[in-house]
Amino acid sequence: MIERPEAPVQHHRDEYDTEGDRNPGVDVFTVDRPWGRFQQFVSNETVTVKIITVEPGHRLSLQRHMHRGEMWQVLDGPIDITVDDRQWTAQPGETVWVPHGAIHRMGNSGSAPGRLLEVGFGYFDETDIERLEDDYARHHDGATTS
C-alpha cells in the first residue's frame, strides 16, 4: 500500500491487459483527508466486485483462473489464504493479490463467519474456474459457483 497525500491518480482500463495483470503495490493506495482516510482499489475500470462470506470450518476450492486476477481485502477474519506455494492467515484490513494463473484458496478455521471483498480484474466468467481440489465434490472444469 502506498500513502499518497494528494488526489488519487485516475487509472484507465487500457493500462492493463485483458488477463488481469496489475501492480497492486501501485494501484492500491490510501489518501488521508481531514475527516480520516480512504483506501482506493480501482478507478475507471470494468471490474466485478463481490463480498464473499466463508462459514467457520469451510473453504473454497483450490482453484485458478486463466483470464482474471483478483484482489481480496479481508473484512472480517482471520481468513486462511493460499496463493501458489504461500499459505498464511490474513487479518482484517489485509490486502491479498492473486495474479491470473495463480493457484489459490481461502478458508475459515475460525469460529465466526469471515468476509472478504473480492475485486476481479480481466475477463470475468464463473466458467473460468479450474478446480484442482474441492471439498464439495464439484466439477474441476468451469463449474458455476466458487
C-alpha positions as CSV (number, residue, x, y, z in Angstrom):
1,M,0.0,0.0,0.0
2,I,1.3,3.4,-1.0
3,E,0.5,6.5,1.0
4,R,-0.4,9.4,-1.3
5,P,-1.3,12.8,0.3
6,E,-2.7,14.4,-2.9
7,A,-5.7,13.5,-5.1
8,P,-5.8,9.9,-6.4
9,V,-4.4,9.0,-9.8
10,Q,-7.0,8.1,-12.4
11,H,-6.4,4.6,-13.8
12,H,-7.9,3.5,-17.1
13,R,-8.7,0.0,-18.3
14,D,-6.4,0.2,-21.3
15,E,-3.4,0.4,-18.9
16,Y,-3.8,-3.3,-18.1
17,D,-4.1,-6.3,-20.4
18,T,-7.3,-8.4,-20.7
19,E,-5.8,-11.1,-18.5
20,G,-6.0,-9.0,-15.3
21,D,-2.3,-8.2,-14.9
22,R,-1.8,-5.4,-12.4
23,N,0.7,-4.0,-9.9
24,P,-1.3,-3.8,-6.7
25,G,1.6,-2.1,-4.9
26,V,1.0,0.9,-7.2
27,D,-2.8,0.6,-7.8
28,V,-4.0,0.3,-4.2
29,F,-3.3,3.3,-2.1
30,T,-4.5,5.3,0.9
31,V,-5.3,9.0,0.9
32,D,-5.5,11.0,4.1
33,R,-8.3,13.6,4.5
34,P,-9.1,16.0,7.4
35,W,-12.0,13.6,8.4
36,G,-9.9,10.4,8.2
37,R,-8.8,8.5,5.1
38,F,-9.9,6.3,2.3
39,Q,-8.3,3.3,0.6
40,Q,-8.7,3.2,-3.2
41,F,-8.5,-0.2,-5.0
42,V,-9.7,0.6,-8.5
43,S,-10.8,3.6,-10.6
44,N,-12.4,3.9,-14.0
45,E,-12.2,0.2,-14.8
46,T,-14.7,-2.5,-15.6
47,V,-14.4,-4.9,-12.7
48,T,-16.5,-7.5,-10.9
49,V,-16.9,-6.9,-7.1
50,K,-18.2,-9.5,-4.6
51,I,-18.3,-9.8,-0.8
52,I,-17.5,-13.5,-0.1
53,T,-18.6,-15.0,3.3
54,V,-16.8,-18.1,4.4
55,E,-18.5,-20.0,7.2
56,P,-16.4,-21.4,10.0
57,G,-14.8,-24.7,9.2
58,H,-15.3,-24.3,5.4
59,R,-13.1,-23.3,2.5
60,L,-13.5,-22.6,-1.2
61,S,-12.0,-24.9,-3.8
62,L,-8.3,-24.8,-4.6
63,Q,-8.5,-23.2,-8.0
64,R,-7.0,-20.9,-10.6
65,H,-8.3,-18.5,-13.3
66,M,-6.5,-18.0,-16.6
67,H,-8.4,-14.9,-17.6
68,R,-8.6,-12.8,-14.5
69,G,-6.6,-11.6,-11.5
70,E,-8.2,-10.9,-8.1
71,M,-7.6,-8.6,-5.2
72,W,-9.0,-9.6,-1.9
73,Q,-9.5,-7.2,1.1
74,V,-10.1,-9.1,4.3
75,L,-13.1,-7.5,6.1
76,D,-13.6,-10.0,9.0
77,G,-11.4,-12.7,9.9
78,P,-8.9,-14.1,10.2
79,I,-9.1,-15.9,6.8
80,D,-6.7,-18.7,5.8
81,I,-5.1,-17.9,2.5
82,T,-3.2,-19.9,-0.1
83,V,-1.7,-18.2,-3.1
84,D,0.6,-20.6,-5.1
85,D,3.1,-22.1,-2.6
86,R,2.5,-19.5,0.1
87,Q,0.0,-20.1,3.0
88,W,-0.8,-17.7,5.8
89,T,-3.6,-16.3,7.9
90,A,-4.7,-12.9,6.7
91,Q,-6.1,-10.4,9.2
92,P,-8.9,-7.8,8.7
93,G,-7.6,-4.9,6.6
94,E,-5.0,-7.0,4.8
95,T,-5.0,-6.9,1.0
96,V,-4.2,-10.0,-1.0
97,W,-3.3,-10.1,-4.7
98,V,-4.0,-13.2,-6.7
99,P,-2.4,-12.9,-10.2
100,H,-4.1,-14.6,-13.1
101,G,-3.0,-18.2,-13.3
102,A,-2.1,-18.4,-9.6
103,I,-3.4,-21.4,-7.6
104,H,-5.4,-20.0,-4.7
105,R,-7.9,-20.7,-2.0
106,M,-9.5,-19.0,1.0
107,G,-10.8,-20.8,4.1
108,N,-12.0,-20.1,7.6
109,S,-10.6,-22.2,10.5
110,G,-12.1,-19.7,13.0
111,S,-15.4,-19.8,15.0
112,A,-17.2,-16.9,13.3
113,P,-18.0,-16.2,9.6
114,G,-15.3,-14.4,7.7
115,R,-15.8,-12.0,4.9
116,L,-13.6,-10.7,2.0
117,L,-14.2,-8.0,-0.6
118,E,-13.1,-9.5,-3.9
119,V,-12.4,-7.3,-7.0
120,G,-11.9,-9.3,-10.2
121,F,-9.8,-7.8,-13.0
122,G,-9.9,-9.0,-16.5
123,Y,-12.4,-11.3,-18.2
124,F,-14.9,-12.4,-15.6
125,D,-16.9,-15.6,-16.1
126,E,-17.6,-18.2,-13.5
127,T,-16.6,-20.8,-16.1
128,D,-13.0,-19.5,-15.8
129,I,-12.6,-21.6,-12.6
130,E,-10.3,-24.6,-12.8
131,R,-10.9,-26.5,-9.6
132,L,-7.8,-28.5,-8.5
133,E,-9.3,-29.7,-5.2
134,D,-12.8,-29.3,-3.9
135,D,-14.3,-30.3,-0.5
136,Y,-17.8,-30.5,-2.0
137,A,-17.1,-32.8,-5.0
138,R,-17.9,-30.2,-7.6
139,H,-16.6,-30.4,-11.1
140,H,-13.0,-29.4,-11.7
141,D,-13.6,-27.7,-15.0
142,G,-15.5,-24.4,-15.3
143,A,-18.2,-25.1,-12.7
144,T,-20.7,-22.4,-11.9
145,T,-20.0,-21.5,-8.3
146,S,-16.9,-20.6,-6.3
